[in-house]
Amino acid sequence: MKCAICEKEIEVLFLDKINGTYIKKEGKLYPICKSCQIRFNNNKDELLKNIK
């Protein structure tokens, strides 16, 4: 699974959990990696603006 912002591969943990989070935009779920969360200070508005 790839990050919706930086396109890097996201690490999948136990029971298919990802090392990051999901953000919902217009009814679709976008995976976000941990490094992008840190880079944008986990600000939902900033993350939504940068989704490709």
N, C-alpha and C positions, 0 to 999 in steps of 0.2 A: 504494500500500500504506500502511496506517495503523498507527501505533504501538498496541500492545495496552494501554498504560497511559494515555497522554495523548490518544490519538485524533488526533494531528497527522499530516499526510502525511509519509512518510519519503522522502527523496531517493534515487532509483535511479541508480546509477553505471554504469559500463561493464560490459557483459555481464550485466545484471540483478543486479548486486551492490547491496546496500542500504548506506546510511551508518548503520550500527548493527549489531545482532546478532539472532540468533534464540535463544529459550529454549524448551526442551522441557518441557511439563507434561502429564502423563497421556496421552502419545502424540501430542500435537498440538504443532506449532511455532508460537510467537508471535513476531512481529517487534517489536523494541524499538529506539527511536530513540537516537541518540547523546546527546541532552540528558537523557533519562531514565537512561541508564547513568551519566552524570556526577552527576546529582542523587542517585542511590542508591548512589554509590561503587562501581558495578559489583558489588555484593553480590547473588549469585544468590538467596539466601533472601528478601531485601527485594524484589527484582524479582518473584519468584513471588507474594508476598503481594499486590502491587499490580496484578496483571493483572486486567482487567475481564472 
